[in-house]
Amino acid sequence: MPNEIKSYLTYLECPECHVHFSADELQTICPECNSPIFACYDLEALKSRISKDEVRQRPRGVWRWAELLPVRQASFRITLGEGDTPLLEAPRLARSLGLNNLLVKDEGLNPTGTFKSRGLQMAVARAVELGVKEFVIPTAGNAGGALAAYAARCGAKAHVYMPKDAPRSTMEEVKSYGMELILVDGLINDAGRMAKADATRAGWFDVSTFKEPYRPEGKKTMGLELAEAYGWNLPDVIIYPAGGGTGLVGMWKAFEQLEALGWIGPQRPRFVAVQPDGCAPLVRAFQEGAERVTIWENAHSIAGGIRVPGIFADRPILRLLRQSQGTAISVADAEMIEFRQRLATQDGILASYESAATAAALAHLVQQKWIQPEEKVVIFSTASGLKYL
């Protein structure tokens, strides 16, 4: 059935200057604002042609939302079985924190073991539809594995730049798919500089976080699924580990689009962005009331996926945190280790360190009474802990 569905993609827009860009040409960022650009859809036309009951009855997977996704031709709607990940109860963790309505969105069940599958699936599918044959990405690990998988699925090539201290599993993942792996001294921002220089010389297409428009569209499906799971209402709080923050922006977009379709009301969850104490540029900017993030010097953390010293989409992320009356919080590596063990031993959820950071942040917010016992809370387990053994 998804193969018969039309995409209602219309144009791309810069959120800063609101200039429009063609959605049917390969695009990167807004050159005037040095800002990400985002996909826009004809929601008014779609409103009379789709119902939430119809979407619910379609075969499971991200493409059941195809009207709200950017790939036009069915033949380019590649899949390895992404999406519709479960919302798991964590009753012992919830009870220990005095909570009555805690759920864990387990993204580790995606094809490459992480939520990166969603974003890279969409970025690769749309880029290949527009003629791209060779990709490049700097990564802390998991995004590189996902790009390698979907490039292989499309018959494309990928060049993955990864810090030397990334998890060994992600290095082997890239090589297993037959893609080029380049190991870099330093962090993801160092990998980014090298990848950009090589891509410019070779003409590869860069699918770095927010450097093209469609990774947020894949991550948006997490928000669509949450709304459906909550009966077209929304939870009170979403706690999310923020490296580049693509999922935060994607879910915010999802909720805006669902409201425009008349499927949900104006209420929004309070978004919480979690970062490590050793690399918390977003937290610092939020607490200082700043509009931009400054580079975090000497970044360090065991959670490589959120050890991101600079954030390209800082403006839209900071706006949505404030508009949702949310917050940004940092946690220590020791707390990630503790809550990773608690999730595993108490509730059988083997999570990554990045995922455990959300549980640690939750404990702080409950203690501060920022979260109340009866509130509906979702924390994101963004990757399977199996990738870190």
Backbone torsions as a table, in degrees:
resi	resn	phi	psi	omega
1	MET	NA	-43.2	179.1
2	PRO	-56.6	-26.8	-179.7
3	ASN	-65.7	-20.2	-178.3
4	GLU	-92.4	-3.6	-170.6
5	ILE	-88.7	139.5	178.0
6	LYS	-90.6	136.4	170.7
7	SER	-77.6	137.8	178.3
8	TYR	-100.0	22.5	174.0
9	LEU	-58.7	134.0	-179.5
10	THR	-119.2	-51.6	-176.9
11	TYR	-158.0	174.0	174.9
12	LEU	-111.7	149.7	-175.5
13	GLU	-139.8	141.1	172.0
14	CYS	-81.6	127.3	-179.2
15	PRO	-73.7	-9.8	-178.4
16	GLU	-94.0	-51.7	-177.9
17	CYS	-105.0	-8.2	176.5
18	HIS	64.9	20.3	172.5
19	VAL	-70.9	143.2	179.7
20	HIS	-97.2	147.8	176.5
21	PHE	-128.0	149.6	178.5
22	SER	-64.4	133.2	177.1
23	ALA	-84.0	-8.0	-177.6
24	ASP	-107.0	17.4	169.2
25	GLU	-126.0	152.5	179.4
26	LEU	-65.9	126.6	-176.8
27	GLN	-127.9	158.8	177.4
28	THR	-122.8	-89.3	-178.1
29	ILE	-129.9	171.5	174.2
30	CYS	-76.5	117.2	-176.4
31	PRO	-69.6	-26.4	-179.3
32	GLU	-75.6	-41.7	-174.0
33	CYS	-99.7	-6.9	-172.0
34	ASN	48.9	51.1	-173.5
35	SER	-126.5	152.5	168.3
36	PRO	-59.9	156.3	170.6
37	ILE	-120.4	150.0	-170.3
38	PHE	-123.3	150.1	-179.1
39	ALA	-76.8	138.8	177.7
40	CYS	-122.0	150.7	-173.3
41	TYR	-129.1	155.4	176.9
42	ASP	-82.7	79.0	-174.6
43	LEU	-71.3	-28.4	178.8
44	GLU	-65.9	-43.3	177.7
45	ALA	-68.0	-39.6	-178.1
46	LEU	-67.2	-31.1	-173.9
47	LYS	-53.9	-37.3	-176.8
48	SER	-90.0	-0.6	-173.6
49	ARG	-115.9	0.0	-175.9
50	ILE	-144.4	148.9	174.6
51	SER	-129.1	154.3	179.7
52	LYS	-66.7	-29.5	176.6
53	ASP	-65.3	-38.1	178.7
54	GLU	-62.8	-45.0	179.9
55	VAL	-61.9	-41.8	-178.4
56	ARG	-60.9	-32.1	-175.4
57	GLN	-85.2	-7.9	-179.0
58	ARG	-75.1	162.3	175.4
59	PRO	-56.1	143.2	-175.1
60	ARG	-66.9	153.5	179.9
61	GLY	126.1	167.0	-172.7
62	VAL	-64.8	-27.3	-174.0
63	TRP	-74.8	-6.6	173.3
64	ARG	-68.5	-12.0	175.4
65	TRP	-100.0	24.9	-167.1
66	ALA	-57.5	-30.9	178.0
67	GLU	-60.1	-29.8	-177.4
68	LEU	-101.2	15.7	178.8
69	LEU	-121.3	159.0	-164.7
70	PRO	-87.5	-9.3	-174.7
71	VAL	-82.1	122.0	-172.9
72	ARG	-83.3	-45.1	-173.6
73	GLN	-94.2	131.7	-176.6
74	ALA	-57.3	-32.9	-176.3
75	SER	-66.4	-17.6	179.2
76	PHE	-98.7	1.7	-179.9
77	ARG	-82.8	72.8	-176.7
78	ILE	-69.4	153.1	176.4
79	THR	-153.9	146.6	168.2
80	LEU	-119.7	11.0	177.9
81	GLY	101.5	37.6	-175.4
82	GLU	-78.4	158.1	167.3
83	GLY	86.2	178.8	-175.7
84	ASP	50.3	45.3	175.1
85	THR	-74.2	153.6	-172.5
86	PRO	-77.6	154.7	166.0
87	LEU	-99.9	111.5	-174.5
88	LEU	-100.9	139.0	169.6
89	GLU	-73.3	147.3	172.9
90	ALA	-127.4	71.6	-167.3
91	PRO	-63.8	-36.5	-178.3
92	ARG	-73.9	-40.6	175.2
93	LEU	-62.3	-45.1	179.9
94	ALA	-59.2	-45.8	-177.7
95	ARG	-63.9	-39.4	-179.5
96	SER	-66.1	-24.5	179.9
97	LEU	-99.1	-2.2	179.5
98	GLY	76.4	30.4	-178.7
99	LEU	-108.1	148.6	-179.3
100	ASN	-108.1	-15.4	-172.3
101	ASN	-139.6	64.1	-179.9
102	LEU	-108.1	129.7	174.6
103	LEU	-129.6	150.8	178.3
104	VAL	-114.0	119.5	174.0
105	LYS	-82.7	109.1	-170.8
106	ASP	-93.1	93.0	-179.0
107	GLU	-80.2	-5.4	178.1
108	GLY	-67.0	-11.9	179.2
109	LEU	-87.4	3.8	172.6
110	ASN	-70.6	164.0	-170.7
111	PRO	-55.6	-40.4	179.4
112	THR	-96.8	16.0	175.1
113	GLY	82.0	7.2	-179.6
114	THR	-149.3	168.2	176.7
115	PHE	-68.7	-11.3	178.4
116	LYS	-61.7	-23.1	177.9
117	SER	-55.5	-42.9	-175.5
118	ARG	-62.2	-50.3	-175.8
119	GLY	-68.9	-43.5	-177.6
120	LEU	-73.9	-32.3	172.9
121	GLN	-54.5	-48.8	-174.9
122	MET	-71.3	-42.0	-179.8
123	ALA	-63.0	-44.2	-178.8
124	VAL	-68.5	-45.0	-177.6
125	ALA	-59.3	-46.6	-178.1
126	ARG	-70.1	-39.1	179.9
127	ALA	-65.4	-42.2	177.7
128	VAL	-64.8	-38.1	176.0
129	GLU	-59.0	-32.5	-179.9
130	LEU	-93.0	8.7	170.5
131	GLY	106.4	1.3	-178.7
132	VAL	-73.6	140.0	178.9
133	LYS	-123.8	-10.3	-175.6
134	GLU	-145.8	128.9	-172.8
135	PHE	-118.3	161.3	172.2
136	VAL	-140.2	148.4	177.1
137	ILE	-153.3	136.8	163.5
138	PRO	-90.7	142.9	-171.7
139	THR	-153.0	151.9	169.6
140	ALA	-80.5	-9.1	177.0
141	GLY	148.6	-65.5	-170.7
142	ASN	-68.0	-36.3	177.7
143	ALA	-65.2	-33.8	177.5
144	GLY	-65.8	-41.2	176.6
145	GLY	-63.0	-40.4	179.9
146	ALA	-67.3	-44.0	177.4
147	LEU	-59.2	-43.5	-179.0
148	ALA	-59.7	-41.5	-179.1
149	ALA	-64.1	-46.5	-175.1
150	TYR	-78.5	-28.6	171.7
151	ALA	-63.5	-43.7	177.6
152	ALA	-61.5	-40.3	-179.4
153	ARG	-61.3	-32.4	-177.6
154	CYS	-93.6	-5.3	-174.9
155	GLY	75.1	23.7	179.5
156	ALA	-100.6	176.6	177.7
157	LYS	-111.6	153.5	178.6
158	ALA	-142.1	145.7	177.6
159	HIS	-122.8	118.9	-170.4
160	VAL	-115.5	121.6	-179.5
161	TYR	-106.0	121.3	-168.3
162	MET	-138.5	138.1	174.4
163	PRO	-58.7	147.9	-177.6
164	LYS	-64.9	-20.7	-179.7
165	ASP	-95.9	13.1	175.6
166	ALA	-65.1	159.3	178.2
167	PRO	-57.1	135.1	-179.5
168	ARG	-57.4	-33.8	-178.7
169	SER	-60.1	-37.0	-178.3
170	THR	-74.0	-31.9	175.5
171	MET	-64.8	-47.2	179.6
172	GLU	-63.9	-33.7	178.6
173	GLU	-59.9	-49.8	-179.4
174	VAL	-59.2	-46.4	-178.5
175	LYS	-67.2	-33.8	-179.9
176	SER	-63.2	-33.0	179.0
177	TYR	-82.6	0.0	175.5
178	GLY	82.9	20.7	-178.3
179	MET	-101.9	159.4	-178.4
180	GLU	-77.4	130.9	177.4
181	LEU	-114.6	126.0	177.4
182	ILE	-118.0	116.7	-179.8
183	LEU	-90.7	137.0	-169.4
184	VAL	-122.6	137.1	169.4
185	ASP	-71.5	125.0	178.7
186	GLY	117.9	-154.5	-174.0
187	LEU	-109.7	-172.9	-176.6
188	ILE	-64.2	-32.4	178.4
189	ASN	-67.5	-33.0	175.1
190	ASP	-68.4	-41.2	175.4
191	ALA	-61.2	-37.9	179.9
192	GLY	-62.2	-42.2	179.1
193	ARG	-63.6	-43.3	-179.7
194	MET	-67.7	-42.4	-180.0
195	ALA	-63.1	-41.4	-179.4
196	LYS	-63.6	-43.5	-179.2
197	ALA	-63.4	-45.4	-178.6
198	ASP	-69.2	-37.8	179.5
199	ALA	-65.3	-37.9	178.8
200	THR	-62.8	-40.9	180.0
201	ARG	-70.0	-39.5	-171.2
202	ALA	-94.6	-14.5	-179.2
203	GLY	81.3	22.7	176.9
204	TRP	-76.6	153.6	179.1
205	PHE	-92.1	127.1	-174.3
206	ASP	-87.6	119.4	175.9
207	VAL	-110.1	35.1	172.2
208	SER	-58.6	160.0	-179.4
209	THR	-55.4	118.4	177.1
210	PHE	67.9	8.6	176.6
211	LYS	-89.4	-1.3	169.2
212	GLU	-142.4	163.7	-166.7
213	PRO	-83.6	-8.2	-161.4
214	TYR	-109.9	-10.1	173.9
215	ARG	-61.0	-40.4	176.8
216	PRO	-61.6	-26.6	179.6
217	GLU	-67.8	-36.5	175.6
218	GLY	-68.6	-44.7	179.1
219	LYS	-66.2	-25.5	178.3
220	LYS	-56.3	-30.7	-176.6
221	THR	-63.7	-21.8	174.8
222	MET	-63.5	-41.2	178.5
223	GLY	-69.4	-39.2	177.4
224	LEU	-60.6	-43.6	179.5
225	GLU	-65.4	-39.5	179.2
226	LEU	-62.1	-45.2	-179.8
227	ALA	-60.0	-43.9	178.8
228	GLU	-63.4	-44.5	-177.5
229	ALA	-63.6	-30.2	-180.0
230	TYR	-93.5	20.7	176.1
231	GLY	66.0	36.2	179.7
232	TRP	63.6	29.7	161.0
233	ASN	-116.1	-173.1	-179.9
234	LEU	-134.8	154.2	174.0
235	PRO	-64.5	167.1	178.9
236	ASP	-80.0	-33.5	-175.3
237	VAL	-140.2	135.4	171.2
238	ILE	-119.3	125.1	-179.7
239	ILE	-113.2	125.9	-165.3
240	TYR	-139.4	133.7	177.1
241	PRO	-78.1	122.9	-170.1
242	ALA	-109.6	109.2	166.8
243	GLY	-95.0	-87.1	173.0
244	GLY	-82.1	-21.8	174.8
245	GLY	84.9	18.0	-177.2
246	THR	-60.3	-40.6	-178.4
247	GLY	-66.1	-35.7	177.0
248	LEU	-60.4	-49.7	-179.9
249	VAL	-64.6	-41.6	-179.2
250	GLY	-62.1	-45.8	-179.9
251	MET	-67.4	-37.3	176.3
252	TRP	-60.3	-43.6	176.6
253	LYS	-61.8	-42.9	-179.6
254	ALA	-56.8	-45.5	-177.0
255	PHE	-69.0	-37.2	176.0
256	GLU	-62.1	-42.4	-177.9
257	GLN	-70.1	-39.1	177.7
258	LEU	-65.3	-36.5	176.2
259	GLU	-65.9	-41.3	178.5
260	ALA	-62.1	-30.9	177.3
261	LEU	-79.7	-10.0	-178.9
262	GLY	84.0	15.3	-176.1
263	TRP	-89.5	-26.1	174.8
264	ILE	-133.8	167.2	177.6
265	GLY	-92.0	-166.8	-175.3
266	PRO	-80.3	-11.3	-178.4
267	GLN	-63.5	138.1	178.7
268	ARG	-125.7	149.7	171.0
269	PRO	-65.1	153.2	167.7
270	ARG	-78.8	119.1	-179.1
271	PHE	-86.0	136.0	176.3
272	VAL	-121.2	122.2	175.4
273	ALA	-98.6	128.8	-177.3
274	VAL	-113.8	133.4	176.6
275	GLN	-135.6	163.3	178.2
276	PRO	-79.1	151.2	177.3
277	ASP	-54.4	-33.5	-176.0
278	GLY	-82.8	-0.4	178.5
279	CYS	-163.3	84.4	-172.6
280	ALA	-130.2	55.3	-177.7
281	PRO	-64.5	-35.5	-179.6
282	LEU	-69.7	-41.3	178.6
283	VAL	-61.9	-44.7	-179.4
284	ARG	-61.9	-45.6	-179.9
285	ALA	-64.3	-41.0	179.8
286	PHE	-63.2	-47.0	-176.9
287	GLN	-68.2	-28.0	179.2
288	GLU	-86.0	-4.7	-177.6
289	GLY	72.9	20.7	-177.3
290	ALA	-80.0	157.7	176.1
291	GLU	-94.7	-16.0	-178.4
292	ARG	-130.2	155.1	176.3
293	VAL	-93.4	141.3	171.4
294	THR	-106.0	152.4	-175.6
295	ILE	-61.6	134.7	177.6
296	TRP	-87.0	119.9	-178.2
297	GLU	-82.5	147.7	176.2
298	ASN	54.4	46.0	-178.3
299	ALA	-63.3	137.9	177.1
300	HIS	-154.3	142.6	175.5
301	SER	-177.6	152.9	172.8
302	ILE	-72.9	-18.0	-178.2
303	ALA	-92.7	84.8	-174.5
304	GLY	-60.2	-31.2	-177.6
305	GLY	-67.0	-23.0	177.6
306	ILE	-116.9	17.7	173.3
307	ARG	-94.1	70.9	-173.9
308	VAL	-119.9	105.8	-171.7
309	PRO	-67.4	-28.3	179.7
310	GLY	-132.5	149.7	-176.0
311	ILE	-125.8	117.7	-175.3
312	PHE	-69.3	-36.9	-178.7
313	ALA	-95.3	40.3	-175.5
314	ASP	-62.1	-38.4	-176.6
315	ARG	-64.7	-53.1	178.9
316	PRO	-64.4	-32.6	179.8
317	ILE	-67.9	-47.1	179.5
318	LEU	-63.1	-36.8	177.8
319	ARG	-63.3	-46.3	-175.6
320	LEU	-69.7	-34.4	175.9
321	LEU	-60.0	-42.5	-178.5
322	ARG	-74.9	-40.6	180.0
323	GLN	-64.5	-31.8	179.9
324	SER	-84.8	-0.4	-174.5
325	GLN	61.1	33.7	179.6
326	GLY	-90.5	-158.5	-177.9
327	THR	-156.6	174.4	174.5
328	ALA	-131.0	137.9	-172.7
329	ILE	-143.3	145.4	176.1
330	SER	-112.1	151.8	179.0
331	VAL	-133.2	157.0	-177.9
332	ALA	-81.9	154.5	176.1
333	ASP	-57.1	-39.0	-179.8
334	ALA	-60.8	-34.7	178.0
335	GLU	-70.1	-36.9	176.2
336	MET	-62.4	-42.3	178.5
337	ILE	-62.1	-45.0	-179.9
338	GLU	-61.4	-48.5	-174.2
339	PHE	-78.0	-23.6	171.4
340	ARG	-63.1	-42.9	178.9
341	GLN	-68.1	-39.0	-179.1
342	ARG	-65.8	-42.7	177.9
343	LEU	-61.0	-39.5	-178.2
344	ALA	-72.3	-51.3	-173.2
345	THR	-77.2	-31.0	-177.4
346	GLN	-87.8	-37.0	-172.8
347	ASP	-129.8	7.1	174.0
348	GLY	70.5	21.5	179.2
349	ILE	-106.1	110.3	179.9
350	LEU	-91.8	103.4	-171.3
351	ALA	-109.2	165.6	172.7
352	SER	-77.7	169.1	176.5
353	TYR	-63.8	-38.1	178.0
354	GLU	-60.6	-41.1	179.5
355	SER	-66.6	-42.6	179.7
356	ALA	-63.1	-25.6	177.0
357	ALA	-59.8	-32.6	179.8
358	THR	-68.7	-37.3	177.6
359	ALA	-68.0	-39.4	176.8
360	ALA	-63.1	-42.8	177.5
361	ALA	-63.1	-40.0	178.2
362	LEU	-56.6	-44.9	-179.7
363	ALA	-59.3	-42.7	177.8
364	HIS	-62.3	-44.7	-174.7
365	LEU	-69.8	-31.9	174.3
366	VAL	-68.4	-44.3	179.8
367	GLN	-61.3	-36.5	179.2
368	GLN	-79.1	-3.0	-176.6
369	LYS	63.6	20.5	173.3
370	TRP	-72.2	-30.3	172.8
371	ILE	-112.3	132.3	-178.4
372	GLN	-97.4	154.9	-174.1
373	PRO	-55.7	-34.4	-174.9
374	GLU	-88.4	-6.5	-176.0
375	GLU	-70.7	147.3	178.5
376	LYS	-86.3	116.3	-173.3
377	VAL	-120.9	135.6	172.5
378	VAL	-119.9	124.9	170.5
379	ILE	-108.3	148.0	-176.1
380	PHE	-100.8	123.4	166.3
381	SER	-96.1	100.6	-167.8
382	THR	-83.3	-14.1	-179.0
383	ALA	-153.6	149.2	176.2
384	SER	-69.8	136.3	176.4
385	GLY	-65.8	-15.7	178.8
386	LEU	-61.5	-25.6	-178.9
387	LYS	-75.7	-7.0	-174.6
388	TYR	-116.6	8.5	-179.5
389	LEU	-79.4	NA	NA
